[in-house]
Amino acid sequence: MTESETPLTHIYTQASMDAVDVHTLGPGQASVFSMHRPDGNGVNEDAAALFSLDAQTGVLLVADGVGGQPAGEDAARSAIGQMQMALKGAAEPDALLRTCILDGFEKANQAVMALGTGAATTLVAVEIQGRTARTYHVGDSAVLLVGQRGKIKWETIPHSPVGHAVESGMLDQKEAMHHEDRHIVSNLVGYPDMRIEIGPTLQLALRDTLLLASDGLFDNLHTYEMIEFIRKGPLKKSSQALAQACQSRMAVPRKNAPSKPDDVTCILYRSATA
C-alpha cells in the first residue's frame, strides 16, 4: 500500500511494487522501490517515506520492522508515522530540521515500545538541505553515498556485531556477507537504550547518488555490485536494475553468492540542480 497525503508526502507501507516510483524531493529526485520477500506470506514489514518540505529541503526514510508478522510491520509503520508528525514542526519559525528529526526518532521509540508486542524496527533518515545531506540511523538499514565514478564518499556503519567487526577490521566484507551472526542487530527503535547515530554534513556533487535501503538489499548484493547499478544512468533505470538484481539473487541462488530472501526497500536520491 502506498499513500500520498499531499503532493509533497509519499509514504509506503505493506508495499508490493512491480515498478519504481520517482518523485521530486527538495532540489532533486528520489526513486522508491519496496517489495515483499519472495518466499514469505503475510505483509512487507519494511516501510519508506519521502517528505519534500520546500524547494531546497527534504527527508528520506526507510524502516525495517523486526519481530515477525504483524508486529514488525506495525513497528515500522508507527516509526514512519511518528517521524511524519515530528517533521510538521519544521514549518515553525526558527525550527531546526535536525531537532525535528531527532524528536521524531525519540517519539518513534516511545511509540514502538508502547505497542507492547516486543517488536522493534530499524530507522534510517537522510536530511537534504540544498546541496548537503546528513544521515541519522538506528539499526542496520544503511546509507551509501557514491560518486559517478564509483567512489564511496560515505557509508553508515550497521548497528550490529558484524557491522562493527567490519569497521574495526576484524572481518572483511566477504566474510561479513556470509557470517552466521549477520542477522543480529544490537540497536533498534523500540529498545529502552536506543541510541541515534548522526553522520557529518555531506556535500553532494551534481552526479552523486545516495542509496538508503533495508538489509534485504545489503544482504543480497555486494557493495561493488550496488555501486555499478546506481552510480550512473537515469535514476529510474538505475533503481529498477538494482531491484531486479536483488530479486534475481534471492530467487536463483548462485554458488558463493549471497542469497537471503527478505523484504527489500530502497531509495535512490540525486540532486537535480547545478
C-alpha positions as CSV (number, residue, x, y, z in Angstrom):
1,M,0.0,0.0,0.0
2,T,1.2,3.5,-0.8
3,E,-0.3,6.8,0.1
4,S,0.3,10.4,-0.8
5,E,-1.5,12.7,1.7
6,T,-0.2,15.8,-0.2
7,P,1.9,16.2,-3.4
8,L,4.9,16.7,-1.0
9,T,4.5,13.5,1.1
10,H,4.8,9.9,-0.1
11,I,4.6,7.0,2.4
12,Y,5.0,3.3,1.5
13,T,3.8,0.6,3.9
14,Q,2.9,-3.0,3.1
15,A,4.1,-2.3,-0.4
16,S,4.4,-4.9,-3.1
17,M,5.7,-2.9,-6.1
18,D,6.2,-4.1,-9.6
19,A,7.9,-0.9,-10.8
20,V,9.9,2.0,-9.4
21,D,8.3,5.3,-8.4
22,V,10.1,8.6,-8.9
23,H,9.2,11.8,-7.1
24,T,10.6,15.3,-6.8
25,L,12.2,15.8,-3.4
26,G,13.5,19.3,-2.5
27,P,16.2,20.2,-5.1
28,G,16.4,16.7,-6.5
29,Q,14.6,13.5,-7.4
30,A,14.1,10.3,-5.4
31,S,13.2,6.8,-6.6
32,V,11.5,4.3,-4.4
33,F,11.1,0.5,-4.6
34,S,9.7,-1.8,-2.0
35,M,8.7,-5.5,-2.2
36,H,7.7,-8.4,0.0
37,R,10.1,-11.3,0.4
38,P,9.6,-13.8,-2.5
39,D,9.2,-16.9,-0.3
40,G,7.1,-15.5,2.5
41,N,3.4,-15.0,3.5
42,G,1.9,-12.0,5.3
43,V,2.9,-8.5,4.5
44,N,6.0,-6.5,3.7
45,E,7.5,-5.4,7.1
46,D,9.5,-2.6,5.6
47,A,8.3,1.0,5.2
48,A,9.6,4.1,3.5
49,A,8.7,7.8,3.1
50,L,9.7,10.9,1.2
51,F,9.0,14.3,2.7
52,S,9.6,17.3,0.5
53,L,9.4,20.3,2.9
54,D,10.2,23.0,0.4
55,A,12.2,23.6,-2.8
56,Q,15.5,23.0,-1.1
57,T,14.7,20.7,1.8
58,G,13.5,17.1,2.1
59,V,13.8,14.0,4.3
60,L,14.1,10.4,3.1
61,L,13.2,7.5,5.5
62,V,13.5,3.7,5.5
63,A,12.3,1.4,8.3
64,D,12.6,-2.4,8.6
65,G,10.3,-4.0,11.2
66,V,11.6,-6.7,13.4
67,G,9.5,-9.2,15.4
68,G,7.5,-11.2,12.9
69,Q,4.1,-10.6,11.3
70,P,2.3,-8.4,12.1
71,A,4.3,-6.9,14.8
72,G,7.3,-5.9,12.7
73,E,5.1,-4.1,10.1
74,D,3.3,-2.2,12.9
75,A,6.6,-1.1,14.4
76,A,7.9,0.2,11.1
77,R,4.7,1.9,10.2
78,S,4.5,3.5,13.7
79,A,8.0,4.8,13.4
80,I,7.3,6.5,10.0
81,G,4.1,8.0,11.3
82,Q,5.8,9.5,14.3
83,M,8.5,10.9,12.1
84,Q,5.9,12.5,9.9
85,M,4.2,14.2,12.8
86,A,7.6,15.5,14.1
87,L,8.5,16.9,10.7
88,K,5.5,19.1,10.7
89,G,7.3,21.2,13.3
90,A,9.9,22.1,10.6
91,A,7.4,24.6,9.3
92,E,7.5,26.6,12.6
93,P,9.6,29.9,12.6
94,D,13.2,29.3,13.7
95,A,12.7,25.5,13.7
96,L,15.8,23.3,13.1
97,L,15.2,20.3,10.9
98,R,17.9,18.4,12.8
99,T,15.9,18.9,16.0
100,C,12.7,17.8,14.4
101,I,14.3,14.6,13.0
102,L,15.8,13.7,16.4
103,D,12.5,14.4,18.1
104,G,10.9,12.0,15.5
105,F,13.3,9.2,16.4
106,E,12.6,9.7,20.2
107,K,8.8,9.7,19.6
108,A,9.1,6.7,17.4
109,N,11.0,4.8,20.1
110,Q,8.3,5.6,22.6
111,A,5.5,4.7,20.3
112,V,7.0,1.3,19.3
113,M,7.7,0.4,23.0
114,A,4.1,1.4,23.7
115,L,2.8,-1.2,21.3
116,G,3.7,-3.8,23.9
117,T,4.4,-6.6,21.4
118,G,8.1,-6.8,21.8
119,A,8.5,-5.6,18.2
120,A,11.2,-3.2,17.1
121,T,12.3,-1.5,13.9
122,T,15.4,0.0,12.2
123,L,15.0,3.6,11.1
124,V,17.4,5.5,8.8
125,A,16.8,9.1,7.7
126,V,18.7,11.4,5.4
127,E,18.2,15.2,5.6
128,I,18.6,17.0,2.4
129,Q,19.2,20.8,2.5
130,G,20.2,22.2,-0.8
131,R,23.4,20.5,-1.9
132,T,24.1,19.0,1.5
133,A,22.9,15.8,3.2
134,R,23.2,14.3,6.7
135,T,22.4,10.8,7.9
136,Y,20.7,9.6,11.1
137,H,20.2,5.9,11.8
138,V,19.3,3.3,14.3
139,G,19.8,-0.4,13.4
140,D,21.3,-2.0,10.2
141,S,19.3,-0.3,7.5
142,A,22.0,1.7,5.8
143,V,23.0,4.7,3.6
144,L,25.7,4.8,0.9
145,L,26.8,7.9,-0.9
146,V,28.5,7.2,-4.3
147,G,30.2,9.4,-6.9
148,Q,29.6,8.9,-10.6
149,R,32.9,7.2,-11.0
150,G,32.1,4.7,-8.2
151,K,33.9,6.3,-5.3
152,I,32.3,5.7,-1.9
153,K,32.0,9.1,-0.3
154,W,30.1,8.0,2.9
155,E,28.6,4.9,4.3
156,T,26.9,4.3,7.6
157,I,28.0,1.6,10.0
158,P,25.3,-1.1,10.7
159,H,24.5,-1.3,14.4
160,S,25.3,-5.0,14.7
161,P,28.2,-7.1,15.9
162,V,29.2,-8.0,12.4
163,G,28.9,-4.3,11.2
164,H,31.2,-3.2,14.0
165,A,33.6,-6.0,13.3
166,V,34.0,-4.9,9.6
167,E,34.5,-1.3,10.7
168,S,37.2,-2.3,13.1
169,G,39.0,-4.5,10.6
170,M,38.2,-7.8,12.3
171,L,36.2,-9.0,9.3
172,D,36.4,-8.2,5.7
173,Q,33.2,-7.6,3.6
174,K,33.2,-11.1,2.0
175,E,33.4,-12.8,5.4
176,A,30.8,-10.5,6.8
177,M,28.3,-11.2,4.0
178,H,28.3,-14.9,4.9
179,H,28.7,-14.6,8.7
180,E,26.3,-16.7,10.8
181,D,25.6,-13.7,13.1
182,R,24.9,-11.2,10.3
183,H,21.2,-11.1,11.3
184,I,21.8,-9.9,14.8
185,V,21.1,-6.2,15.4
186,S,22.3,-4.5,18.6
187,N,20.4,-1.2,18.5
188,L,16.8,-0.7,17.4
189,V,13.8,1.7,17.7
190,G,11.7,0.0,20.4
191,Y,14.7,-0.6,22.7
192,P,14.8,1.3,26.1
193,D,18.5,2.1,25.4
194,M,18.1,3.1,21.8
195,R,20.9,5.5,20.5
196,I,20.8,7.6,17.4
197,E,23.9,7.9,15.3
198,I,24.3,11.2,13.4
199,G,26.6,11.5,10.4
200,P,28.5,14.5,9.3
201,T,27.2,17.1,6.9
202,L,28.0,15.8,3.4
203,Q,28.5,17.9,0.3
204,L,26.6,16.5,-2.7
205,A,28.2,16.8,-6.1
206,L,25.9,17.1,-9.1
207,R,26.1,13.4,-10.1
208,D,26.4,11.8,-6.7
209,T,23.8,9.2,-5.8
210,L,22.5,8.5,-2.3
211,L,21.2,5.0,-1.5
212,L,19.1,4.2,1.5
213,A,18.0,0.6,2.0
214,S,16.8,-2.1,4.3
215,D,19.1,-5.1,4.9
216,G,17.2,-7.1,2.3
217,L,19.3,-5.3,-0.3
218,F,22.6,-5.3,1.5
219,D,22.3,-9.0,2.4
220,N,21.9,-10.0,-1.2
221,L,24.2,-7.7,-3.2
222,H,27.8,-6.9,-2.6
223,T,28.7,-3.2,-2.3
224,Y,30.6,-3.2,-5.5
225,E,27.6,-4.6,-7.3
226,M,25.3,-2.0,-6.0
227,I,27.7,0.8,-6.9
228,E,27.7,-0.4,-10.6
229,F,24.0,-0.2,-10.7
230,I,23.5,3.2,-9.1
231,R,26.5,5.4,-10.0
232,K,25.2,6.5,-13.4
233,G,22.3,6.4,-15.9
234,P,18.8,7.7,-15.4
235,L,17.6,7.4,-11.8
236,K,14.6,5.2,-12.6
237,K,16.6,2.9,-14.7
238,S,19.3,2.5,-12.1
239,S,16.8,1.9,-9.4
240,Q,14.9,-0.7,-11.4
241,A,18.1,-2.5,-12.3
242,L,19.1,-2.6,-8.7
243,A,15.8,-4.0,-7.6
244,Q,15.8,-6.6,-10.3
245,A,19.3,-7.8,-9.5
246,C,18.3,-8.2,-5.8
247,Q,15.1,-10.1,-6.7
248,S,17.1,-12.4,-9.0
249,R,19.7,-13.1,-6.4
250,M,17.0,-14.1,-3.9
251,A,15.1,-16.2,-6.4
252,V,18.0,-18.1,-8.0
253,P,21.0,-18.5,-5.6
254,R,24.4,-18.9,-7.1
255,K,27.4,-20.7,-5.7
256,N,29.5,-18.4,-3.4
257,A,27.0,-15.5,-3.9
258,P,24.8,-14.2,-1.1
259,S,21.1,-15.1,-1.2
260,K,18.8,-14.3,1.7
261,P,15.1,-14.0,0.9
262,D,13.8,-10.9,2.7
263,D,11.7,-7.8,2.3
264,V,13.5,-5.2,0.2
265,T,13.1,-1.4,0.3
266,C,15.5,1.1,-1.3
267,I,15.5,4.8,-2.1
268,L,17.9,6.5,-4.5
269,Y,18.3,10.3,-4.5
270,R,20.2,12.6,-6.8
271,S,20.4,16.4,-6.9
272,A,18.8,17.9,-9.9
273,T,20.5,21.3,-9.7
274,A,24.0,22.5,-10.6
